[in-house]
Amino acid sequence: MNIRVSWSGIGFIALTATTVLILAEPFVRLALFSILVVLLLWHVLIPRATLRSLSDAERQVLRAFLILKGAAAVGAYVIGSNAEALFSSGWDSQGYHNRAVQISAELELTGIATSQRSVPGTGAVELSLGHFYRSLGADSLLIVSVAASFVSAVGLVLFWISTREVVRDSWRRWYALILFFAPTTIYWSSGFGKEPLVLLGIGSFVASVALWRRGRKPVRALLYIAVFVLTVGMIRPHIGMVAVGALLLPLLFAHGREIAPVRRAVGLLLGAGVLLALIPLTSSLLNVEEGASLYDAAVDRAEATSEGLGDASYEAQPVNSFGSLPSAVLTTLFRPYLWEARSVFQLLTAAEAAAALVLGVYGLAKGGFSRLYRQRGFWTLYSSGYILAFSSVVVTYGNFGLLARQRMQVWPFMSLLLVLALQEASSNRLPKASPRSTPHDTKSSWTR
């Protein structure tokens, strides 16, 4: 076993959890057990050595981010009813909570969740929360929203510490600020629902990739894969296909120093196998009829999600060729534009997208992207592949409310790519390859 965790901390958590379950009142049990779940995830998934290696500036950013995530969860709970201004179904967290309470009551009476929706998909979230409420004998949307906010923080921190080594020291604080403090990152993952769990899964998968490409800590890498399957695989398997499929780009085209040849070949075989396994789950989630294709399902989804939403809708065009990819990327990453915003929520989303677009154009104009792609770095190509694949899927949603929430799943990759391009744009010459970016020589606290 080479998973280094604080076993004393985990032992204390387990002892406390047992005491809470036996002695505490139901509501107190729910609150304390939610805290213990978050602490357990943090202790097991976040390497302590990496946290110790952070600079003082990075520690300050991380502390501010965690404080803000707690405050954002409370704020999202308070203003949740106002979400109707953005998408017609109201605050999704309230719907998940109500269905989980119903499932909990059904489990109490009959032992069967008769109102459960399909799995994979939303049903996985509602069923899990229903069992959680049933086990602890209490329910509270506020408590689980705060806990879910910190669960998403664990995923974002995992993504950050897995990729920060390719960012130069002078840019690492900016990377953390852009990744952690975007409105998308703060708000949409701060209520209970699919997004916080999917973020945890994405961060875990990226962490497993960071370890796998160096051939280090295989047990920890498998742990991260298990988290990925239990979250993304059971909730949004199509995003799982995006995350795995995007690996094909660096595996095929990354520079030879970025990944060993044998590991490259094995990765291609494993990636193809995982993709084949995820196709049936994705077909089930999208309700693909017999004889129809995933593209047909995407067209149906585009029509269904854009009907009857007024200013929140846009004409979705599923990707059917390479020529339609640029339009899909622009729509997914940067819309609604400022002039398309029709509510406060849409205006915040549009302002964030406009800022990202300005940074991207600056990096392009200054040659940052051209320098970046000439290096053929692993994380550059993986982020690019993820953005392309993600845009091909999400562009079919057809309304800006759904688009804003979905964008949270691509924002970490956008942040990394933007920072890498900006740091190249700030350089007057093509930097030499450094040991930090060479997997075989890396001795960072993340991999050793």
C-alpha positions in Angstrom: 0.0 0.0 0.0 1.4 3.4 -1.0 -1.4 5.7 -0.1 -0.1 8.1 2.4 -2.8 9.5 4.5 -3.2 10.7 8.1 -4.3 7.4 9.6 -4.6 9.0 13.1 -6.9 11.6 11.5 -9.0 9.0 9.8 -9.1 6.9 13.0 -10.4 10.0 14.9 -13.0 10.6 12.2 -14.2 7.0 12.3 -14.4 7.0 16.2 -16.3 10.3 16.1 -18.7 9.1 13.4 -19.5 6.0 15.5 -20.2 8.1 18.6 -22.3 10.5 16.6 -24.4 7.7 15.1 -25.1 6.2 18.5 -25.6 9.2 20.8 -26.5 12.3 18.9 -30.0 13.6 18.0 -31.0 13.0 14.4 -30.4 16.6 13.2 -27.0 16.9 15.0 -26.1 13.5 13.5 -26.8 14.8 10.0 -24.7 17.9 10.6 -21.8 16.2 12.2 -21.8 13.2 9.8 -21.8 15.6 6.8 -18.7 17.3 8.2 -17.0 14.0 8.8 -17.7 12.9 5.2 -16.0 16.0 3.9 -13.0 15.7 6.2 -12.6 12.0 5.2 -12.5 12.9 1.5 -10.0 15.6 2.2 -7.7 13.4 4.3 -7.8 10.5 1.9 -7.7 12.2 -1.5 -5.5 15.3 -0.9 -1.8 14.4 -0.5 -0.4 16.1 2.6 3.0 16.4 1.0 1.6 18.6 -1.8 -0.2 20.9 0.6 3.1 21.4 2.6 4.9 22.3 -0.7 2.5 25.2 -1.5 3.9 28.7 -1.3 2.6 31.1 1.3 0.6 33.0 -1.5 -1.0 29.8 -2.7 -2.0 28.8 0.9 -3.6 32.2 1.3 -5.6 31.7 -1.9 -6.6 28.2 -0.8 -7.8 29.4 2.6 -9.8 32.2 1.0 -11.4 29.9 -1.5 -12.5 27.4 1.2 -14.0 30.2 3.3 -15.8 31.5 0.3 -17.2 28.1 -0.7 -18.8 27.8 2.7 -20.3 31.3 2.4 -21.4 30.7 -1.2 -23.3 27.5 -0.1 -25.3 29.5 2.5 -25.9 32.3 -0.1 -27.0 29.9 -2.7 -29.5 28.3 -0.2 -30.9 31.8 0.7 -31.3 33.0 -2.8 -32.2 29.6 -4.4 -35.8 30.6 -5.2 -34.5 33.4 -7.4 -32.9 30.9 -9.8 -36.2 30.9 -11.7 -34.9 34.1 -13.3 -32.3 31.9 -15.0 -33.9 28.6 -15.7 -37.6 27.7 -15.6 -37.5 24.7 -13.2 -36.4 26.7 -10.2 -33.6 25.8 -7.9 -32.6 22.2 -8.8 -31.2 21.5 -5.3 -34.7 21.9 -3.8 -36.0 19.3 -6.3 -33.3 16.8 -5.4 -34.0 17.4 -1.7 -37.7 16.9 -2.0 -37.3 13.7 -4.0 -34.7 12.4 -1.5 -37.1 13.1 1.4 -39.8 11.1 -0.5 -37.4 8.3 -1.1 -36.3 8.2 2.5 -40.0 7.9 3.6 -40.5 5.1 1.1 -37.5 3.2 2.4 -38.7 3.6 5.9 -42.2 2.2 5.1 -41.5 -0.4 2.5 -37.8 -0.7 2.0 -38.2 0.1 -1.7 -37.7 3.5 -3.4 -40.7 3.4 -5.7 -40.3 7.1 -6.8 -36.6 6.6 -7.8 -35.7 8.0 -11.2 -33.4 6.2 -13.6 -29.7 5.4 -12.9 -27.3 6.6 -14.3 -28.4 10.2 -14.1 -30.4 12.3 -11.7 -31.8 9.2 -10.0 -28.3 8.3 -8.7 -28.1 11.7 -6.8 -31.6 11.5 -5.4 -31.3 7.8 -4.4 -27.9 8.4 -2.6 -29.3 11.4 -0.7 -32.5 9.5 0.2 -30.4 6.7 1.7 -28.3 9.3 3.5 -31.4 10.9 5.0 -32.8 7.5 5.9 -29.7 6.3 7.6 -29.3 9.4 9.8 -33.0 9.9 10.5 -33.1 13.6 9.5 -32.9 15.9 6.5 -31.7 19.4 5.8 -31.1 21.0 2.5 -28.9 23.7 4.0 -26.5 21.1 5.7 -26.1 18.9 2.6 -25.7 22.0 0.4 -22.7 23.2 2.5 -21.3 19.7 2.5 -21.7 19.4 -1.3 -20.0 22.8 -1.7 -16.9 21.5 0.1 -17.0 18.2 -1.8 -16.7 20.2 -5.0 -13.8 22.1 -3.5 -12.0 18.8 -2.9 -12.4 18.1 -6.6 -11.1 21.5 -7.7 -8.1 21.3 -5.3 -7.3 17.9 -6.7 -7.3 19.3 -10.3 -5.2 22.2 -9.2 -2.5 20.2 -7.4 -2.4 17.7 -10.2 -1.6 20.3 -12.9 0.1 23.2 -11.1 3.6 21.8 -11.7 3.4 22.7 -15.4 2.7 26.3 -14.4 5.7 28.5 -13.6 6.2 29.6 -10.1 5.4 33.3 -11.0 2.1 32.3 -12.5 0.9 29.7 -10.0 -1.0 32.2 -7.8 -2.8 33.6 -10.9 -3.7 30.1 -11.9 -5.3 29.5 -8.4 -7.1 32.8 -8.6 -8.6 32.2 -12.0 -9.5 28.6 -11.3 -11.0 29.1 -7.8 -12.7 32.5 -7.9 -14.7 32.5 -11.1 -18.4 33.0 -10.5 -19.0 29.6 -12.3 -16.7 27.9 -9.8 -18.1 29.6 -6.7 -21.9 29.6 -7.3 -22.9 26.6 -9.5 -21.1 24.0 -7.4 -22.3 25.5 -4.0 -25.6 23.7 -3.8 -26.5 20.1 -3.5 -26.8 18.4 -6.9 -25.0 16.7 -9.7 -22.4 19.4 -10.3 -20.4 19.1 -7.0 -20.2 15.3 -7.3 -19.1 15.5 -11.0 -16.4 18.1 -10.1 -15.1 15.7 -7.5 -15.0 12.9 -10.1 -13.3 15.1 -12.7 -10.6 16.2 -10.2 -10.1 12.6 -9.2 -9.7 11.4 -12.8 -7.2 14.2 -13.6 -5.3 13.2 -10.4 -5.2 9.6 -11.5 -3.9 10.7 -15.0 -1.1 12.8 -13.3 0.0 9.7 -11.4 -0.4 7.2 -14.1 1.7 9.0 -16.8 4.6 8.9 -14.4 4.0 5.3 -13.2 3.8 6.3 -9.5 1.5 5.4 -6.7 -0.7 3.0 -8.6 -3.0 2.2 -5.6 -3.8 5.9 -5.1 -4.4 6.2 -8.9 -6.9 3.3 -8.7 -8.6 5.0 -5.7 -9.1 8.1 -7.8 -10.5 6.0 -10.7 -13.0 4.4 -8.3 -14.2 7.9 -7.2 -14.5 8.9 -10.9 -16.6 5.9 -11.8 -18.9 6.2 -8.7 -19.5 9.9 -9.4 -19.2 10.8 -13.1 -19.9 7.3 -14.3 -23.1 7.0 -12.3 -24.3 10.6 -12.8 -23.0 11.9 -16.2 -21.4 9.1 -18.1 -21.3 11.2 -21.2 -18.9 13.5 -19.4 -16.9 10.4 -18.4 -16.6 9.7 -22.1 -15.4 13.2 -22.7 -12.8 13.0 -19.9 -11.4 9.6 -21.2 -11.8 10.3 -24.9 -9.8 13.6 -24.5 -6.8 11.5 -23.5 -6.5 10.3 -27.1 -5.1 13.7 -28.2 -2.0 13.8 -25.9 -1.5 10.0 -26.2 -1.2 10.4 -30.0 0.5 13.7 -30.3 2.3 14.7 -27.1 6.0 15.2 -27.3 8.1 12.1 -26.6 9.5 13.5 -23.4 5.9 13.9 -22.0 5.1 10.2 -21.7 6.9 6.9 -22.2 6.2 4.9 -25.4 5.0 1.8 -23.6 2.7 3.8 -21.3 1.4 5.7 -24.4 0.4 2.4 -26.1 -1.1 0.9 -22.9 -3.0 4.2 -22.4 -4.5 4.0 -25.9 -5.8 0.5 -25.3 -7.2 1.2 -21.8 -8.8 4.4 -23.0 -10.5 2.6 -25.9 -11.8 0.0 -23.5 -13.2 2.5 -21.0 -14.9 4.4 -23.9 -16.6 1.2 -25.0 -17.8 0.5 -21.5 -19.2 4.0 -21.1 -21.2 4.0 -24.4 -24.1 1.8 -23.0 -24.4 4.1 -19.9 -24.4 7.2 -22.1 -27.0 5.6 -24.4 -29.2 4.8 -21.3 -28.9 8.3 -19.9 -29.8 9.9 -23.2 -32.6 7.5 -23.9 -31.3 6.5 -27.2 -33.9 4.4 -29.0 -33.1 1.2 -30.7 -31.7 1.8 -34.1 -30.9 5.4 -33.4 -27.5 7.0 -32.9 -26.0 9.2 -30.2 -26.2 12.1 -32.8 -30.0 11.5 -33.2 -30.3 11.7 -29.4 -28.3 14.9 -29.4 -30.7 16.5 -31.9 -33.7 15.4 -29.8 -32.0 16.9 -26.7 -31.4 20.2 -28.4 -35.0 20.5 -29.4 -36.3 19.5 -25.9 -34.1 21.8 -23.9 -34.8 24.9 -26.0 -38.6 24.7 -26.1 -40.6 27.2 -24.1 -37.7 29.0 -22.4 -38.0 32.4 -24.0 -34.9 34.6 -23.6 -33.0 31.7 -21.9 -33.0 29.6 -25.1 -30.8 29.6 -28.1 -30.8 27.6 -31.4 -28.6 24.6 -30.6 -26.7 23.1 -33.5 -25.3 19.6 -32.8 -21.8 19.0 -34.1 -21.9 17.0 -37.3 -18.5 17.8 -38.8 -15.1 19.3 -37.9 -16.3 22.5 -39.5 -18.9 23.0 -36.9 -16.5 22.6 -34.0 -15.4 26.3 -33.8 -19.0 27.4 -33.4 -19.6 24.8 -30.8 -16.6 25.9 -28.8 -17.5 29.6 -28.9 -21.1 28.8 -27.9 -20.1 26.5 -25.0 -17.3 28.6 -23.6 -18.3 32.2 -24.2 -22.1 32.5 -24.5 -24.3 34.2 -23.6 -22.5 37.3 -24.9 -23.0 40.5 -22.9 -25.7 41.7 -25.3 -27.6 38.4 -25.0 -28.0 38.6 -21.2 -31.6 39.0 -20.0 -31.2 38.5 -16.2 -28.7 39.2 -13.5 -27.6 35.6 -13.5 -27.0 35.7 -17.3 -25.2 39.0 -17.0 -22.7 37.5 -14.4 -22.2 34.5 -16.7 -21.7 36.7 -19.7 -19.2 38.9 -17.9 -17.2 35.9 -16.8 -17.2 34.5 -20.4 -16.2 37.9 -21.8 -13.3 38.2 -19.4 -12.1 34.7 -20.5 -12.5 35.6 -24.1 -10.4 38.8 -23.7 -7.7 36.8 -22.0 -7.8 34.2 -24.8 -7.6 36.7 -27.5 -4.7 38.4 -25.8 -2.8 35.1 -25.5 -3.5 34.4 -29.2 -2.4 37.9 -30.3 0.8 37.7 -28.3 1.7 34.3 -29.7 1.2 32.5 -26.5 -1.0 29.7 -28.0 1.4 29.2 -30.9 4.3 28.7 -28.6 2.3 26.5 -26.3 1.2 24.1 -29.1 4.6 23.9 -30.6 5.8 22.4 -27.3 3.1 19.7 -27.5 2.8 19.4 -23.8 0.6 16.7 -22.3 -1.7 19.0 -20.3 -2.0 21.5 -23.1 -3.3 18.7 -25.5 -5.4 17.1 -22.9 -7.1 20.3 -21.9 -7.7 21.1 -25.6 -9.1 17.7 -26.3 -11.4 17.9 -23.3 -12.7 21.4 -24.4 -13.4 20.1 -28.0 -15.1 17.0 -26.8 -17.1 18.8 -24.1 -18.2 21.5 -26.5 -19.5 18.9 -28.9 -21.7 17.4 -26.2 -22.9 20.4 -24.3 -23.7 22.7 -27.2 -26.8 20.6 -27.7 -28.5 21.8 -24.5 -30.2 24.7 -26.1 -30.6 27.2 -23.2 -28.3 29.5 -21.4 -29.3 28.4 -17.9 -28.2 24.8 -18.5 -25.1 26.0 -20.4 -24.0 28.1 -17.4 -24.1 25.2 -15.1 -22.5 22.8 -17.5 -19.6 25.2 -18.2 -18.4 24.6 -14.6 -17.2 21.1 -15.7 -14.9 22.6 -18.3 -13.8 25.7 -16.5 -10.7 24.0 -14.8 -9.4 23.0 -18.2 -10.1 26.5 -19.6 -8.3 28.1 -16.7 -5.2 25.9 -17.1 -5.0 26.5 -20.9 -5.5 30.2 -20.5 -2.8 30.5 -17.8 -0.3 28.4 -19.9 -1.0 30.6 -22.9 -0.6 33.8 -20.9 2.7 32.7 -19.4 4.0 31.9 -22.8 2.8 35.2 -24.1 4.7 37.0 -21.4 7.9 35.3 -22.4 10.1 36.8 -25.2 11.4 33.4 -26.3 10.4 29.8 -26.3 11.4 28.4 -22.9 13.6 25.4 -22.7 12.1 22.2 -21.3 12.5 22.1 -17.6 12.7 19.1 -15.3 9.3 20.1 -13.8 7.6 19.3 -17.1 9.5 16.1 -17.8 7.6 13.2 -16.3 10.6 10.8 -15.9 12.7 13.3 -13.9 9.9 14.9 -11.9 10.5 14.8 -8.1 7.6 16.9 -7.0 5.8 16.2 -3.7 2.8 15.2 -5.8 4.5 12.2 -7.4 7.3 11.2 -5.0 
